[in-house]
């Protein structure tokens, strides 16, 4: 039996792995979008980690792409071994609404 030389996996590790794969691996990205039932990607724009904005906290991962005629933002919160913060979900929704209001995207998830 071969043991991987990893003592522990943290949220940051998963964030960086997803960030890399979403940015460079279109097969993975298309599979991942389909598994999560997001609209199909027509043009990938990018993915970023630890995006803060609007004095509403931080988005672990932000993914941007075009689906048909809509620009989509995915605001991703990654939880491995931590509790949600007070009103964290509401802050994610508010950040998404701000992006739409500012014309940065047409729809967010």
Helices and strands as residue ranges (DSSP letters): H 11-24, H 26-35, E 43-52, E 58-67, E 70-76, H 88-101, E 107-108
